[in-house]
Amino acid sequence: MAATHNQTRLGIVCGIGAGALWGLVFLAPELVGDFAPLQLTIGRYVFFGLFSAVLLAPLWRGLMPALTASDWRALVWLALSGNIVYYVLLSSAVQLGGIAITSLVIGFLPVAVTVIGSRDQGALPLRRLAPSLLLCAAGALCIGWQALSRPADGDVGRQLLGLLCGVGALASWTCFAVTNSRRLARLPQISVHAWNLLTGVVTCALTLLLVPLAMWWHPQPHAASAWLWLIAVSAGVALFASMLGNALWNRMSRLLPLTLVGQMILFETLFALVYGLAWEGRLPTWPETFAFALVVASVVTCLAAHRTPRALAQSTPG
């Protein structure tokens, strides 16, 4: 019993740590505001791919026979939806609408994944998720009201575009999460860690193809010091968020029951919101506070709908 309690505490600590590190990805676009989202995305995933390649090298020979052409196509799709497209939209949302609004939108990720997965065999019917969906809708309205009634720079159109980019990022990562989960279920011979490294390498390869596009689309010159700062931020986000954050999350997933794992993603929203408010040097507005409360309530009620006695018995660590 004591061992289980200690595992739970360690798992929660790992979940908090992962959320704190993942929250940094929301701050990075503000730190390098002189660069376009595409440039930051390329920087982040080039370093993520390099770090992944180093860790993947000893496993390469053992993994290659286990991967099919279908698996490689899935890796390409996952690299696009979960990394490149997602982070371009996320960075655009942050630069256009601010960190606070973007983090609150992304906070609905657990609910969005559950709704998409509701068509899977054995999933809960949508009527069981009605309370969560109503809270989700109320939170979305609250976020939209905050974004459009008090635009940070006085430009409602810019704020609306940022909000739409945030919704696009949410949709992109939801597709990634569902597809990734289904693909891993078909590959029991490959560890989650190795699959994450493979995704990093494929993302890096695709990212390099975008370099000419970035040079053509964003030809504005930058000082050498600015490029060095972009490199430092990109490497930092790749190391702390993509590598260490993912490692902590994977560790947490092995220590906590499934009914707790989903709740841990709320720490990413919380830390991203804290970082954003600290960056802007202000306290949260009432709409932001209320929206965060609705985000939490929506996710918690969504998870509570899954807490059947049988599920609890099966998910309790031994």
Backbone bond lengths (Angstrom), bond angles and torsions (degrees), N, CA, C in turn:
res aa  C-N    CA-C-N  psi(-1)  N-CA   C-N-CA  omega(-1)  CA-C   N-CA-C  phi
1 M - - - 1.474 - - 1.517 110.51 -
2 A 1.352 115.82 -41.85 1.465 120.03 179.24 1.516 110.60 -64.72
3 A 1.380 115.21 -39.03 1.458 118.98 179.30 1.520 110.79 -62.46
4 T 1.346 116.55 -42.06 1.458 120.51 178.86 1.521 111.22 -63.19
5 H 1.334 116.17 -41.41 1.459 120.34 178.62 1.523 110.91 -63.32
6 N 1.330 116.44 -41.82 1.463 120.36 178.85 1.521 111.20 -66.04
7 Q 1.333 116.51 -38.59 1.454 120.15 176.97 1.524 111.28 -62.19
8 T 1.321 115.61 -41.30 1.461 119.78 179.70 1.524 110.82 -63.83
9 R 1.338 116.11 -44.75 1.467 119.34 179.21 1.526 111.48 -62.60
10 L 1.349 116.44 -44.32 1.461 120.14 178.92 1.528 110.58 -63.76
11 G 1.333 116.25 -39.89 1.458 119.91 178.96 1.519 112.23 -62.88
12 I 1.325 116.99 -41.43 1.463 120.86 178.70 1.525 110.31 -65.00
13 V 1.338 116.85 -41.13 1.468 120.90 177.75 1.533 109.99 -61.02
14 C 1.339 116.92 -43.25 1.461 120.46 177.91 1.531 111.03 -63.54
15 G 1.344 116.72 -39.16 1.460 120.28 178.56 1.520 112.06 -64.96
16 I 1.335 115.93 -40.82 1.467 120.02 177.31 1.526 109.99 -64.41
17 G 1.337 115.96 -42.38 1.463 119.78 179.20 1.513 111.96 -62.51
18 A 1.339 116.85 -42.38 1.465 120.31 178.37 1.528 110.40 -62.59
19 G 1.335 117.07 -42.95 1.463 120.14 178.91 1.514 112.35 -63.16
20 A 1.342 116.94 -39.39 1.464 121.18 179.08 1.523 110.90 -64.07
21 L 1.333 116.81 -39.42 1.465 120.53 -179.55 1.523 111.19 -75.59
22 W 1.318 117.47 -41.25 1.467 120.03 178.84 1.526 111.55 -66.05
23 G 1.336 116.85 -30.19 1.459 119.06 178.14 1.514 113.32 -61.75
24 L 1.350 116.54 -20.63 1.464 120.51 -179.95 1.520 112.96 -64.96
25 V 1.347 117.06 -26.08 1.464 118.94 -177.65 1.522 111.05 -66.18
26 F 1.331 117.18 -22.85 1.462 120.65 177.66 1.533 110.97 -77.77
27 L 1.320 116.47 -27.88 1.460 120.84 -178.32 1.524 111.74 -82.47
28 A 1.330 117.49 -30.85 1.466 121.64 -174.86 1.526 113.48 -54.74
29 P 1.353 121.03 -44.57 1.467 119.46 -179.81 1.527 113.33 -60.24
30 E 1.331 117.56 -30.21 1.458 119.80 177.16 1.528 110.97 -75.20
31 L 1.323 116.73 -32.79 1.464 120.42 -179.74 1.522 111.98 -67.64
32 V 1.314 116.88 -29.48 1.473 121.17 179.97 1.521 109.14 -121.22
33 G 1.320 116.02 50.60 1.458 121.60 -175.34 1.516 114.56 -62.71
34 D 1.355 118.32 -17.78 1.461 120.91 178.51 1.522 112.43 -76.01
35 F 1.329 116.40 -13.57 1.459 120.49 -178.89 1.524 110.03 -105.98
36 A 1.330 115.34 153.02 1.460 121.63 -179.44 1.529 110.45 -76.69
37 P 1.336 117.18 155.43 1.471 120.47 177.87 1.524 113.52 -54.19
38 L 1.339 117.37 -37.06 1.463 120.28 179.76 1.523 110.87 -63.27
39 Q 1.327 117.42 -39.54 1.456 120.95 179.68 1.527 111.39 -66.49
40 L 1.318 116.85 -41.75 1.466 120.25 177.69 1.528 110.31 -65.68
41 T 1.332 116.72 -39.94 1.462 120.52 178.96 1.523 110.85 -61.39
42 I 1.327 116.93 -44.90 1.466 120.61 178.28 1.522 110.40 -60.61
43 G 1.322 117.01 -46.13 1.464 120.09 -180.00 1.512 112.48 -60.06
44 R 1.333 116.32 -46.77 1.466 119.71 -177.77 1.522 111.74 -61.60
45 Y 1.329 117.27 -47.17 1.457 119.45 -171.61 1.521 113.75 -83.46
46 V 1.323 117.83 -18.27 1.458 119.03 169.30 1.527 109.33 -65.48
47 F 1.326 116.55 -45.66 1.460 119.44 178.89 1.530 111.50 -68.75
48 F 1.326 117.27 -38.85 1.461 120.33 176.70 1.526 110.42 -58.82
49 G 1.341 116.16 -42.19 1.459 120.39 179.30 1.518 112.39 -66.57
50 L 1.333 116.69 -39.86 1.466 120.10 179.20 1.524 110.60 -64.90
51 F 1.333 117.02 -45.99 1.473 120.49 178.15 1.532 110.41 -61.82
52 S 1.329 116.32 -41.29 1.457 120.72 -179.47 1.525 111.35 -65.22
53 A 1.339 116.56 -41.08 1.466 120.63 -178.51 1.527 111.11 -62.00
54 V 1.328 116.19 -39.38 1.468 119.92 179.69 1.530 110.45 -62.78
55 L 1.340 116.73 -44.74 1.466 120.36 -179.03 1.524 112.32 -74.99
56 L 1.335 116.23 -24.69 1.459 120.35 -176.82 1.527 112.47 -83.44
57 A 1.321 117.34 -23.74 1.468 121.61 -174.58 1.528 113.42 -50.69
58 P 1.351 119.94 -47.51 1.471 119.08 -179.31 1.533 113.68 -66.88
59 L 1.342 117.48 -19.85 1.466 121.22 -176.87 1.525 112.96 -97.17
60 W 1.328 116.75 -6.39 1.460 121.90 -167.62 1.531 112.87 -57.22
61 R 1.331 117.11 -50.29 1.471 120.47 -175.76 1.527 111.53 -63.22
62 G 1.312 116.61 -37.13 1.456 118.88 179.98 1.513 113.92 -73.28
63 L 1.332 116.93 -26.73 1.461 120.24 -176.92 1.519 113.05 -83.42
64 M 1.333 117.85 -36.11 1.458 121.06 -171.97 1.531 113.73 -55.25
65 P 1.333 119.96 -45.75 1.475 118.27 179.88 1.524 113.95 -64.86
66 A 1.314 117.17 -21.10 1.469 120.41 -176.43 1.526 112.72 -85.79
67 L 1.327 117.84 -8.61 1.462 121.32 -175.80 1.520 111.13 -104.03
68 T 1.336 115.49 134.81 1.464 121.76 178.25 1.531 109.57 -104.03
69 A 1.332 116.02 173.10 1.468 120.53 176.80 1.527 110.46 -60.62
70 S 1.330 116.28 -35.51 1.461 120.27 178.05 1.525 111.32 -63.92
71 D 1.327 116.40 -37.76 1.461 120.11 178.91 1.531 110.97 -65.77
72 W 1.334 116.60 -39.84 1.464 119.56 179.20 1.528 111.00 -66.90
73 R 1.341 116.66 -38.35 1.468 119.09 175.91 1.522 110.53 -63.60
74 A 1.331 116.45 -38.70 1.463 119.95 177.37 1.521 111.00 -64.20
75 L 1.325 117.59 -38.99 1.466 121.18 178.42 1.532 111.21 -62.86
76 V 1.329 115.88 -38.91 1.475 119.60 177.54 1.528 109.99 -62.89
77 W 1.332 116.81 -45.77 1.467 120.79 179.53 1.527 110.94 -63.01
78 L 1.325 116.81 -42.93 1.462 121.11 -179.62 1.526 110.93 -66.17
79 A 1.330 116.86 -38.83 1.463 120.06 178.65 1.526 110.87 -63.19
80 L 1.328 116.19 -37.53 1.459 120.11 179.56 1.531 111.53 -72.97
81 S 1.327 116.55 -52.87 1.468 120.18 -173.26 1.522 112.54 -72.85
82 G 1.323 117.60 -40.03 1.461 120.20 -174.30 1.501 114.81 -91.31
83 N 1.332 117.42 -16.06 1.457 119.94 -177.58 1.534 112.62 -122.35
84 I 1.331 117.20 -69.99 1.464 120.00 -170.03 1.525 112.13 -66.88
85 V 1.338 117.42 -58.94 1.469 120.13 -178.87 1.526 110.47 -62.88
86 Y 1.327 115.69 -43.28 1.468 119.90 -179.72 1.521 111.28 -58.24
87 Y 1.328 117.94 -48.72 1.467 118.41 -172.96 1.523 112.33 -76.67
88 V 1.335 117.92 -28.40 1.471 119.03 172.91 1.527 109.79 -62.72
89 L 1.337 116.41 -45.28 1.468 120.14 179.32 1.520 111.55 -68.00
90 L 1.337 117.56 -40.65 1.462 120.83 179.31 1.520 111.01 -63.35
91 S 1.333 116.96 -46.53 1.464 120.72 179.71 1.524 111.01 -63.14
92 S 1.330 116.59 -39.56 1.471 120.31 177.25 1.521 110.45 -63.41
93 A 1.338 116.83 -42.29 1.462 120.79 179.42 1.517 111.19 -61.77
94 V 1.332 116.97 -41.49 1.467 120.73 -179.83 1.525 110.80 -66.04
95 Q 1.335 116.88 -45.46 1.462 119.65 -177.52 1.522 112.45 -70.80
96 L 1.329 117.61 -28.28 1.462 120.63 -179.03 1.525 112.67 -90.35
97 G 1.336 116.34 -41.65 1.463 119.70 -172.64 1.513 115.98 -112.94
98 G 1.334 117.41 -14.05 1.459 119.95 -179.67 1.522 112.19 103.94
99 I 1.329 115.51 159.45 1.460 121.19 -176.91 1.522 111.42 -69.65
100 A 1.328 117.11 -41.23 1.462 120.45 -173.59 1.526 111.67 -60.13
101 I 1.327 116.97 -51.08 1.460 120.82 -178.49 1.525 110.59 -62.67
102 T 1.338 116.25 -43.36 1.462 120.32 -178.44 1.520 111.45 -62.87
103 S 1.320 117.33 -44.36 1.463 120.25 -178.25 1.523 111.38 -64.96
104 L 1.320 117.48 -35.76 1.465 120.56 179.17 1.530 111.05 -68.02
105 V 1.331 116.84 -38.78 1.462 119.92 177.70 1.521 110.26 -63.68
106 I 1.328 117.24 -46.76 1.459 121.47 -179.22 1.531 110.73 -65.65
107 G 1.322 117.53 -21.54 1.453 120.87 179.72 1.523 114.20 -62.66
108 F 1.328 117.05 -15.86 1.465 120.34 178.84 1.524 112.43 -86.36
109 L 1.322 117.03 7.70 1.462 120.54 -177.56 1.529 114.00 -54.26
110 P 1.351 119.91 -47.65 1.471 118.46 -179.16 1.523 113.67 -58.98
111 V 1.330 116.13 -38.55 1.467 119.66 179.31 1.522 110.25 -68.59
112 A 1.337 116.63 -42.45 1.462 120.15 -179.26 1.524 111.15 -61.78
113 V 1.325 117.03 -42.69 1.466 121.05 179.00 1.524 110.22 -63.33
114 T 1.328 116.67 -41.00 1.465 120.52 -179.78 1.522 111.31 -64.25
115 V 1.334 116.89 -41.62 1.460 120.23 -179.54 1.532 110.40 -64.76
116 I 1.335 117.34 -44.33 1.465 120.73 178.80 1.530 110.17 -63.12
117 G 1.330 115.52 -39.43 1.457 119.70 -178.81 1.510 114.00 -77.94
118 S 1.328 117.54 -2.26 1.464 120.06 -177.17 1.520 112.39 -68.77
119 R 1.332 117.68 -13.47 1.456 120.74 177.66 1.529 112.44 -86.23
120 D 1.334 116.25 -10.79 1.456 119.11 -179.83 1.522 110.34 -68.64
121 Q 1.321 116.10 155.92 1.449 120.99 178.63 1.523 110.48 -63.68
122 G 1.323 115.73 131.54 1.455 120.50 179.00 1.520 113.94 85.64
123 A 1.342 117.96 -2.21 1.464 120.38 -179.73 1.519 110.55 -75.74
124 L 1.325 115.58 158.90 1.460 120.50 178.77 1.525 110.63 -69.43
125 P 1.324 118.08 144.73 1.470 120.25 174.20 1.522 109.98 -68.09
126 L 1.318 115.43 153.77 1.462 120.08 -176.49 1.531 112.53 -62.03
127 R 1.337 117.69 -27.81 1.462 118.66 -179.70 1.530 111.32 -62.83
128 R 1.345 116.84 -29.91 1.461 119.72 177.46 1.534 111.29 -70.79
129 L 1.321 115.47 -20.41 1.464 120.43 -178.57 1.528 111.97 -98.03
130 A 1.329 117.23 6.18 1.465 120.96 -175.87 1.532 113.35 -55.03
131 P 1.361 120.44 -47.49 1.470 119.08 179.24 1.524 112.61 -58.47
132 S 1.333 115.81 -41.74 1.460 119.52 180.00 1.526 111.16 -65.25
133 L 1.322 116.81 -41.57 1.457 120.34 -178.84 1.525 111.58 -67.24
134 L 1.332 117.23 -36.43 1.461 120.25 177.35 1.527 111.14 -65.53
135 L 1.335 116.40 -42.41 1.463 120.42 176.58 1.525 110.74 -64.74
136 C 1.334 115.78 -38.31 1.455 120.67 177.55 1.532 110.72 -60.93
137 A 1.334 115.99 -45.28 1.468 120.17 179.42 1.525 110.89 -63.86
138 A 1.344 116.57 -41.19 1.465 119.62 178.64 1.529 110.77 -63.56
139 G 1.330 116.49 -41.33 1.460 119.90 177.61 1.508 111.86 -63.53
140 A 1.350 116.91 -41.05 1.456 120.63 179.09 1.528 111.38 -63.01
141 L 1.342 116.46 -40.76 1.462 120.05 177.50 1.525 111.05 -63.81
142 C 1.319 115.39 -39.42 1.465 120.46 179.62 1.526 110.86 -64.67
143 I 1.349 115.70 -42.09 1.465 120.23 179.21 1.524 109.82 -65.56
144 G 1.335 116.32 -43.46 1.460 119.57 178.66 1.519 112.34 -62.22
145 W 1.326 116.74 -39.94 1.461 121.12 177.77 1.522 110.94 -62.30
146 Q 1.327 116.54 -44.75 1.458 121.03 179.10 1.527 110.92 -62.18
147 A 1.337 116.09 -42.04 1.457 120.32 -176.25 1.525 112.34 -67.46
148 L 1.332 116.18 -38.99 1.461 119.55 -172.02 1.524 113.18 -94.22
149 S 1.328 117.92 -24.48 1.461 119.38 -177.83 1.526 112.15 -86.21
150 R 1.344 116.85 -27.06 1.466 120.10 -179.12 1.521 109.49 -133.95
151 P 1.349 118.71 64.91 1.462 119.52 178.95 1.524 110.66 -61.70
152 A 1.324 115.79 136.76 1.465 120.53 -173.97 1.516 112.69 -61.67
153 D 1.345 117.26 -35.49 1.458 119.41 -176.91 1.523 112.46 -108.92
154 G 1.341 116.66 11.37 1.451 120.01 179.13 1.521 114.33 81.25
155 D 1.334 118.44 0.08 1.454 122.93 -177.34 1.527 108.81 -107.37
156 V 1.330 116.34 102.13 1.460 120.65 -177.88 1.527 110.76 -64.95
157 G 1.327 117.63 -39.64 1.459 120.82 179.57 1.518 112.20 -60.78
158 R 1.327 116.47 -42.24 1.467 120.77 178.66 1.530 110.24 -65.05
159 Q 1.325 116.24 -41.53 1.466 120.14 179.84 1.529 110.97 -65.76
160 L 1.324 116.79 -39.55 1.464 120.52 178.25 1.519 110.76 -64.84
161 L 1.324 116.93 -41.60 1.464 120.35 177.90 1.529 110.87 -62.95
162 G 1.335 116.03 -38.95 1.461 119.72 176.58 1.520 111.73 -63.59
163 L 1.332 116.26 -40.32 1.462 120.90 178.46 1.526 110.50 -63.93
164 L 1.332 117.32 -42.01 1.463 121.19 178.64 1.526 111.29 -64.79
165 C 1.338 116.65 -38.17 1.466 119.94 176.35 1.527 110.54 -63.88
166 G 1.346 116.79 -37.43 1.457 120.58 177.14 1.516 111.53 -63.63
167 V 1.334 116.40 -42.45 1.463 120.51 177.67 1.531 110.09 -64.46
168 G 1.334 116.15 -39.51 1.461 119.91 176.90 1.521 112.15 -62.74
169 A 1.339 116.40 -39.83 1.462 120.65 177.30 1.523 110.81 -64.13
170 L 1.323 116.01 -40.34 1.467 120.73 177.61 1.530 110.59 -61.74
171 A 1.335 116.77 -44.74 1.464 120.75 179.86 1.526 110.93 -64.67
172 S 1.331 116.45 -41.77 1.459 120.73 -179.10 1.522 111.59 -62.70
173 W 1.346 116.64 -45.49 1.461 118.83 -177.18 1.526 111.21 -74.32
174 T 1.328 116.88 -27.14 1.460 119.98 174.95 1.521 110.23 -64.26
175 C 1.339 116.81 -44.71 1.466 120.45 176.24 1.521 110.63 -59.66
176 F 1.329 116.28 -41.59 1.466 120.17 178.40 1.524 111.12 -61.75
177 A 1.321 116.61 -48.46 1.462 120.52 -175.38 1.526 111.62 -61.32
178 V 1.333 116.49 -43.35 1.468 120.20 -178.74 1.524 110.35 -68.43
179 T 1.341 116.98 -47.50 1.462 120.57 -179.19 1.515 111.49 -63.81
180 N 1.327 116.59 -41.74 1.463 121.20 -179.01 1.527 110.69 -63.05
181 S 1.317 116.50 -43.52 1.458 120.49 179.84 1.528 111.02 -62.53
182 R 1.319 117.01 -43.98 1.460 120.66 -178.93 1.527 111.23 -67.66
183 R 1.323 117.31 -37.68 1.455 120.29 179.60 1.521 111.52 -67.87
184 L 1.334 117.01 -42.52 1.465 120.43 179.63 1.527 111.27 -63.01
185 A 1.327 116.55 -32.91 1.463 119.62 178.83 1.530 111.25 -64.00
186 R 1.334 117.16 -24.25 1.463 121.04 179.14 1.529 112.11 -90.32
187 L 1.327 117.44 -5.67 1.461 120.98 -175.43 1.530 110.91 -124.38
188 P 1.323 118.13 63.48 1.468 119.33 -178.73 1.525 112.69 -65.04
189 Q 1.349 117.12 -18.08 1.457 120.19 -177.80 1.528 112.84 -80.59
190 I 1.343 117.43 -7.28 1.474 121.40 -179.09 1.522 108.45 -115.32
191 S 1.326 116.21 130.41 1.459 120.94 -178.91 1.525 110.59 -73.36
192 V 1.327 115.49 157.36 1.464 120.62 176.97 1.526 110.42 -60.51
193 H 1.335 116.53 -38.61 1.469 121.38 179.90 1.533 111.10 -62.36
194 A 1.334 116.59 -47.30 1.463 119.93 -179.57 1.529 110.96 -64.78
195 W 1.332 117.39 -38.50 1.466 121.52 179.38 1.528 110.29 -64.68
196 N 1.317 117.58 -39.20 1.462 121.50 177.57 1.522 110.71 -63.57
197 L 1.349 117.11 -40.80 1.465 120.92 178.50 1.524 111.25 -66.73
198 L 1.327 117.01 -40.26 1.460 120.56 176.22 1.528 111.27 -61.49
199 T 1.333 115.74 -41.74 1.469 119.85 177.01 1.526 110.76 -61.06
200 G 1.337 116.61 -39.54 1.457 120.73 178.63 1.510 112.43 -63.36
201 V 1.336 117.66 -42.16 1.466 121.26 -179.90 1.521 110.93 -66.80
202 V 1.335 117.39 -44.43 1.471 120.81 179.28 1.527 110.36 -64.99
203 T 1.334 117.09 -39.83 1.467 120.75 177.79 1.520 110.56 -60.67
204 C 1.323 116.72 -42.30 1.465 120.98 178.98 1.527 110.89 -61.12
205 A 1.338 117.05 -44.87 1.464 120.88 -179.74 1.525 111.21 -61.22
206 L 1.332 117.13 -44.13 1.465 120.42 178.14 1.522 111.55 -67.09
207 T 1.329 115.93 -36.10 1.462 120.55 -179.38 1.523 110.97 -63.71
208 L 1.332 117.26 -39.20 1.463 120.85 -180.00 1.528 111.08 -61.79
209 L 1.328 116.90 -30.95 1.469 120.37 177.80 1.523 111.70 -67.53
210 L 1.345 116.70 -20.33 1.464 120.80 -178.73 1.522 113.12 -87.27
211 V 1.318 117.72 -7.74 1.475 120.56 -177.47 1.527 111.34 -59.29
212 P 1.364 120.44 -48.52 1.476 118.79 177.78 1.529 112.79 -58.90
213 L 1.342 116.80 -38.39 1.462 119.79 178.39 1.527 110.67 -63.00
214 A 1.322 116.94 -43.04 1.464 120.29 179.34 1.525 111.40 -64.36
215 M 1.339 117.00 -38.25 1.472 120.56 179.46 1.529 110.71 -66.98
216 W 1.338 116.83 -36.26 1.463 119.88 179.72 1.518 111.87 -76.65
217 W 1.331 116.86 -39.98 1.454 121.97 -174.27 1.530 111.83 -78.34
218 H 1.322 116.42 -31.50 1.461 120.76 -177.29 1.525 109.56 -127.91
219 P 1.344 116.65 73.78 1.469 119.62 -176.03 1.533 113.93 -82.64
220 Q 1.335 117.48 1.31 1.458 119.97 -176.50 1.535 110.78 -59.13
221 P 1.334 115.90 133.82 1.473 118.70 179.98 1.530 110.97 -75.07
222 H 1.328 115.66 151.32 1.457 122.55 176.39 1.512 109.24 -133.87
223 A 1.307 115.77 149.88 1.460 120.39 177.60 1.523 110.29 -66.47
224 A 1.328 115.82 157.19 1.460 120.47 179.64 1.520 111.28 -59.23
225 S 1.329 116.37 -37.32 1.471 119.83 -179.88 1.528 110.95 -64.49
226 A 1.341 116.55 -35.32 1.466 120.11 178.81 1.526 110.73 -66.82
227 W 1.342 117.13 -41.24 1.459 120.09 177.61 1.526 111.42 -64.26
228 L 1.327 116.57 -39.98 1.464 120.05 177.69 1.525 110.91 -62.99
229 W 1.330 116.46 -37.46 1.462 120.57 178.46 1.538 110.56 -67.29
230 L 1.337 116.76 -40.71 1.461 120.61 176.56 1.534 110.44 -61.48
231 I 1.325 116.54 -42.73 1.464 120.65 178.83 1.526 110.48 -62.48
232 A 1.327 116.34 -43.57 1.470 119.90 -179.41 1.523 111.55 -64.00
233 V 1.343 117.60 -44.88 1.464 121.18 179.45 1.519 110.67 -65.48
234 S 1.327 117.35 -42.86 1.459 121.56 179.92 1.525 111.23 -62.08
235 A 1.332 115.88 -45.80 1.470 119.65 179.29 1.519 110.82 -65.31
236 G 1.331 116.35 -38.71 1.466 120.08 179.59 1.516 112.18 -64.78
237 V 1.333 116.97 -44.36 1.469 120.52 179.17 1.525 110.25 -65.04
238 A 1.343 116.83 -41.44 1.469 120.28 179.18 1.520 110.95 -62.05
239 L 1.333 116.44 -44.28 1.461 120.43 -176.95 1.522 111.66 -71.37
240 F 1.340 116.19 -51.95 1.465 119.51 -172.75 1.526 112.89 -78.60
241 A 1.340 117.87 -42.17 1.470 119.86 -177.33 1.525 112.11 -85.84
242 S 1.357 116.34 -53.68 1.461 119.35 -173.63 1.520 113.04 -74.60
243 M 1.339 118.06 -35.07 1.460 120.35 -177.08 1.532 111.78 -95.16
244 L 1.333 117.02 -63.48 1.464 120.67 -176.01 1.537 111.57 -68.76
245 G 1.327 117.02 -41.82 1.458 120.40 179.35 1.521 111.67 -61.06
246 N 1.346 115.92 -45.59 1.463 119.59 178.07 1.527 111.52 -63.95
247 A 1.340 116.48 -38.04 1.471 119.77 -179.97 1.527 110.83 -64.14
248 L 1.323 116.76 -42.72 1.460 120.22 178.08 1.523 111.10 -64.60
249 W 1.326 116.46 -39.63 1.462 120.32 179.45 1.525 111.02 -64.46
250 N 1.347 116.56 -43.21 1.462 119.77 178.66 1.525 110.89 -63.92
251 R 1.337 116.95 -39.35 1.453 120.80 177.45 1.526 110.87 -63.51
252 M 1.328 116.23 -43.60 1.453 121.29 178.67 1.525 111.34 -61.63
253 S 1.340 116.37 -38.88 1.459 120.73 -177.73 1.525 112.12 -63.78
254 R 1.326 116.71 -25.57 1.463 120.94 178.77 1.524 112.06 -84.87
255 L 1.332 117.62 -16.50 1.459 121.23 -174.90 1.524 113.24 -101.07
256 L 1.331 117.07 -27.73 1.463 120.52 -173.91 1.521 111.55 -106.81
257 P 1.333 117.31 151.28 1.469 120.25 172.50 1.526 109.93 -67.39
258 L 1.318 115.75 156.51 1.461 120.54 -177.19 1.523 112.36 -57.73
259 T 1.332 116.96 -31.44 1.456 120.18 -177.73 1.529 112.07 -68.25
260 L 1.336 117.44 -17.91 1.464 120.81 176.71 1.523 112.47 -98.63
261 V 1.328 117.10 -27.53 1.460 120.80 -175.15 1.529 111.09 -57.88
262 G 1.350 116.60 -46.61 1.460 119.69 -177.89 1.518 113.11 -60.28
263 Q 1.338 116.59 -34.71 1.462 119.33 -178.06 1.530 111.88 -68.59
264 M 1.323 117.39 -25.41 1.459 120.61 -175.37 1.522 113.09 -65.53
265 I 1.343 117.17 -24.71 1.456 119.31 -178.75 1.532 111.75 -66.41
266 L 1.330 116.06 -16.92 1.463 119.37 176.69 1.522 111.68 -62.68
267 F 1.326 117.09 -25.22 1.460 119.08 179.77 1.525 111.40 -67.67
268 E 1.337 117.29 -29.30 1.463 119.17 175.07 1.527 109.97 -63.01
269 T 1.337 115.91 -46.25 1.469 119.97 178.02 1.519 111.05 -61.17
270 L 1.330 117.00 -44.18 1.457 121.18 -178.35 1.521 111.18 -62.46
271 F 1.328 117.03 -49.28 1.468 119.55 -178.02 1.524 111.49 -67.48
272 A 1.325 117.19 -38.88 1.465 119.61 177.56 1.526 110.53 -61.37
273 L 1.336 116.65 -40.73 1.456 120.84 178.94 1.528 110.80 -65.95
274 V 1.338 116.83 -42.19 1.469 121.30 178.39 1.524 110.41 -63.26
275 Y 1.350 116.82 -45.19 1.468 119.75 179.16 1.528 110.67 -61.36
276 G 1.344 115.86 -41.58 1.459 119.36 -178.69 1.517 112.38 -65.25
277 L 1.327 116.85 -43.28 1.464 119.96 179.84 1.524 110.75 -66.91
278 A 1.344 116.43 -37.83 1.467 119.71 177.57 1.526 110.50 -65.13
279 W 1.330 116.54 -39.94 1.460 120.89 179.18 1.536 110.76 -63.85
280 E 1.341 115.96 -39.80 1.465 120.12 -179.82 1.526 112.40 -84.16
281 G 1.348 116.78 -8.11 1.458 121.13 176.96 1.517 113.80 64.54
282 R 1.327 116.96 45.74 1.463 120.35 -178.91 1.517 110.63 -147.78
283 L 1.337 115.40 169.18 1.458 122.17 173.38 1.532 109.15 -91.94
284 P 1.331 118.08 159.63 1.466 119.17 179.07 1.521 111.50 -66.70
285 T 1.318 116.03 145.55 1.461 120.51 174.70 1.531 108.53 -76.80
286 W 1.327 116.07 167.19 1.462 119.03 178.12 1.526 112.05 -62.29
287 P 1.344 119.26 -42.68 1.471 117.81 176.69 1.523 112.60 -60.38
288 E 1.334 118.10 -38.23 1.464 120.97 178.43 1.528 111.23 -66.00
289 T 1.331 115.53 -42.06 1.470 119.60 178.35 1.520 111.17 -62.99
290 F 1.326 115.65 -45.38 1.459 120.64 -179.66 1.535 110.27 -65.88
291 A 1.344 116.48 -39.84 1.462 120.13 179.39 1.519 111.04 -62.94
292 F 1.335 117.33 -41.80 1.468 120.02 179.11 1.529 110.37 -63.99
293 A 1.339 116.49 -40.88 1.465 119.84 178.05 1.528 110.49 -61.41
294 L 1.329 117.18 -38.99 1.465 120.71 178.71 1.524 111.10 -69.82
295 V 1.329 117.12 -36.32 1.469 120.54 175.94 1.527 109.73 -59.32
296 V 1.325 116.03 -49.29 1.468 121.24 -179.68 1.531 110.19 -60.83
297 A 1.332 116.45 -48.14 1.465 120.32 -178.08 1.522 111.41 -62.62
298 S 1.332 117.14 -38.18 1.461 120.65 -179.68 1.521 111.25 -64.64
299 V 1.338 116.34 -45.28 1.466 119.94 -179.30 1.525 111.00 -68.15
300 V 1.332 117.12 -42.72 1.466 120.49 -177.75 1.527 110.85 -64.36
301 T 1.337 117.94 -43.12 1.467 119.99 179.22 1.527 110.94 -68.60
302 C 1.326 116.77 -31.53 1.457 120.56 175.72 1.525 110.58 -63.43
303 L 1.318 116.16 -43.86 1.460 120.90 179.52 1.529 111.04 -70.74
304 A 1.334 116.27 -36.79 1.462 119.71 -179.40 1.525 111.23 -62.41
305 A 1.328 116.59 -30.50 1.460 120.15 179.45 1.521 111.87 -65.54
306 H 1.347 116.36 -20.93 1.460 120.87 -179.40 1.525 112.89 -95.00
307 R 1.318 117.25 -4.73 1.460 119.70 -172.66 1.532 111.04 -85.26
308 T 1.304 116.99 65.96 1.465 121.68 174.61 1.522 108.42 -79.70
309 P 1.322 118.18 154.58 1.466 119.69 179.27 1.515 113.25 -54.13
310 R 1.341 117.16 -39.30 1.459 119.39 -178.98 1.524 111.34 -66.20
311 A 1.366 115.34 -42.69 1.456 118.99 179.94 1.509 111.40 -63.65
312 L 1.319 116.22 -39.76 1.467 120.14 179.00 1.522 111.05 -63.75
313 A 1.317 116.25 -40.52 1.464 119.04 -179.43 1.515 111.10 -65.78
314 Q 1.352 116.67 -37.66 1.451 119.84 -177.56 1.519 112.43 -76.55
315 S 1.334 117.57 -25.73 1.455 119.88 -173.51 1.526 112.89 -95.31
316 T 1.317 118.28 -4.55 1.469 120.05 -179.39 1.521 109.99 -75.55
317 P 1.367 119.09 126.31 1.447 120.88 -179.28 1.511 110.82 -62.23
318 G 1.321 115.31 144.84 1.454 120.04 178.47 1.500 113.36 -90.55
